[in-house]
Amino acid sequence: MGVMHLRPVVIGPRHIPLVTDPEAARAAPELAVLSALAHAKDPEGPAICRVAAEALLSQRLDPWYICIDLMISLLPEVARLAWEERMSTNYEYQSELFRRLVDQGRAEGEAKGKAEGKAEGKAEGKAEGKAEGKAEAVLAVLAARGLAVPEPVAAIVRACRDPAELDRLLRRATLVASADELTR
């Protein structure tokens, strides 16, 4: 049996062309992405990434947004922040893909917000109703016992929203000699 010799082929940034021409990038989007990945930290990196992203977006293929995300993540911080700012402030997305993703995200966010708001409102309304019911029960117990309830005492009881405190007031309402003793 003979000896097999492997000779790895290693390429680095110096072997990958700088793709800065939009037409060349559209013609070979894979090479444009490779160029952007290899040269993202070069002084020309932001321009190369922009050309590659525009080429990818013109293809209107869903998997390309992953490449754009990867390119952006490799940019130096200053360039990445500038790119993110450009993409997030009054930028009108050029591709159907990004418009669809943004619309989908917005719709999901609105639906989630509505659901959470509805659930929160329902829970708050339920808690509010329970508190009002308990407050009225305290006043009803006092009235059933024939005790006069001065308006300041009634206002304190009606303003209370703490379930534990309302339970305490309800228990006390069965024992106090006068409504004034309730809130002492």
C-alpha positions in Angstrom: 0.0 0.0 0.0 1.3 3.4 -1.0 1.6 6.5 1.2 -1.0 9.1 0.6 0.2 12.7 0.7 -2.3 15.3 1.4 -1.6 18.9 0.5 -4.2 21.2 2.0 -5.2 24.3 0.1 -5.4 27.2 2.4 -6.8 30.5 1.3 -6.8 33.7 3.2 -8.0 37.3 2.6 -5.1 38.0 0.3 -6.4 35.2 -2.0 -10.0 36.5 -2.1 -10.7 39.5 -4.4 -12.2 42.7 -3.1 -15.7 42.8 -4.7 -16.7 46.5 -4.7 -18.5 46.6 -8.1 -22.3 46.2 -7.6 -22.7 44.5 -11.0 -19.9 42.0 -10.3 -21.5 41.3 -6.9 -24.9 40.7 -8.5 -23.3 38.4 -11.0 -21.5 36.3 -8.3 -23.2 36.9 -5.0 -21.4 34.0 -3.3 -18.0 35.6 -4.2 -19.4 39.0 -2.9 -20.3 37.3 0.4 -16.9 35.6 0.6 -15.2 38.9 -0.1 -17.2 40.7 2.6 -16.5 38.0 5.1 -12.7 38.0 4.3 -12.4 41.8 4.2 -14.9 43.0 6.7 -12.2 44.4 8.9 -10.3 46.1 6.1 -10.8 49.9 5.5 -12.9 48.9 2.5 -15.0 46.5 4.6 -18.1 48.5 5.0 -18.3 49.3 1.3 -17.7 45.7 0.4 -20.4 44.6 2.8 -22.8 47.1 1.4 -22.2 46.0 -2.2 -22.6 42.3 -1.1 -25.8 43.0 0.8 -27.3 44.9 -2.1 -26.4 42.1 -4.4 -27.9 39.5 -2.1 -31.1 41.5 -1.6 -31.5 41.8 -5.4 -31.6 38.0 -5.6 -34.7 37.9 -3.4 -33.8 34.6 -1.9 -34.6 33.9 1.8 -31.3 32.3 2.8 -29.3 35.5 1.9 -30.4 37.4 5.1 -28.3 35.0 7.1 -25.2 36.0 5.0 -26.0 39.7 5.6 -26.3 39.1 9.3 -23.0 37.3 9.3 -21.2 40.0 7.3 -22.6 42.7 9.7 -21.4 40.8 12.7 -17.9 40.7 11.4 -17.6 44.5 10.8 -15.5 46.5 13.2 -17.7 48.1 15.9 -17.8 51.6 14.4 -18.7 50.3 11.0 -21.3 47.8 12.4 -22.9 50.6 14.5 -23.1 52.8 11.5 -24.6 50.0 9.4 -27.2 49.2 12.1 -28.1 52.8 12.5 -28.6 53.1 8.7 -30.8 50.0 8.7 -32.9 51.1 11.7 -33.6 54.8 11.1 -35.9 55.7 8.3 -34.4 53.1 6.0 -36.8 51.8 3.4 -36.0 48.2 2.8 -35.3 47.5 -0.8 -36.0 43.7 -0.9 -39.2 41.9 -0.6 -37.6 39.6 1.9 -36.7 42.3 4.4 -40.0 44.1 4.0 -41.8 40.8 4.6 -39.6 40.0 7.6 -40.1 43.5 9.1 -43.9 43.3 8.5 -44.0 39.8 10.0 -42.1 41.0 13.0 -44.3 44.0 13.4 -47.5 41.9 13.1 -46.2 39.4 15.6 -45.2 42.2 18.0 -48.6 43.8 17.7 -50.4 40.5 18.2 -48.3 39.7 21.3 -48.7 43.2 22.7 -52.5 43.0 22.2 -52.7 39.6 23.8 -50.5 40.7 26.8 -52.5 43.9 27.1 -55.8 42.1 27.0 -54.6 39.5 29.5 -53.2 42.2 31.8 -56.3 44.4 31.5 -58.5 41.4 32.2 -56.5 40.5 35.3 -56.5 44.1 36.5 -60.2 44.3 35.9 -60.8 41.1 37.7 -58.7 42.2 40.7 -60.4 45.6 40.7 -63.8 43.9 40.7 -62.8 41.6 43.5 -61.5 44.5 45.6 -64.7 46.5 45.0 -66.8 43.4 45.9 -64.9 42.9 49.1 -65.1 46.6 50.1 -68.9 46.5 49.5 -69.1 43.3 51.5 -67.4 45.0 54.5 -69.9 47.9 54.3 -72.8 45.5 53.9 -71.8 43.5 57.1 -71.6 46.8 59.0 -75.0 47.9 57.7 -76.5 44.4 58.4 -75.3 44.7 62.0 -77.1 48.0 62.2 -74.0 50.1 62.5 -73.9 53.6 61.0 -71.1 54.0 58.6 -69.7 57.6 58.5 -68.6 58.7 54.9 -64.9 59.0 55.8 -64.9 55.3 56.9 -66.8 54.2 53.8 -64.4 56.1 51.6 -61.4 54.4 53.3 -62.9 51.0 52.8 -63.9 51.7 49.1 -60.4 53.0 48.4 -58.7 49.9 49.7 -57.4 47.6 46.9 -55.2 45.3 49.0 -57.0 41.9 49.2 -55.4 40.9 52.5 -56.3 44.2 54.1 -59.9 43.9 52.8 -60.1 40.4 54.3 -58.9 41.8 57.6 -61.5 44.6 57.4 -64.2 42.1 56.6 -63.3 40.0 59.7 -63.2 43.1 61.8 -66.6 44.2 60.5 -68.2 41.2 62.2 -66.7 42.1 65.6 -66.4 45.9 66.0 -68.9 47.9 68.2 -68.9 50.9 65.8 -67.8 51.5 62.2 -65.2 54.0 63.5 -63.3 51.1 65.1 -62.9 49.4 61.8 -60.1 51.5 60.5 -58.2 52.0 63.8 
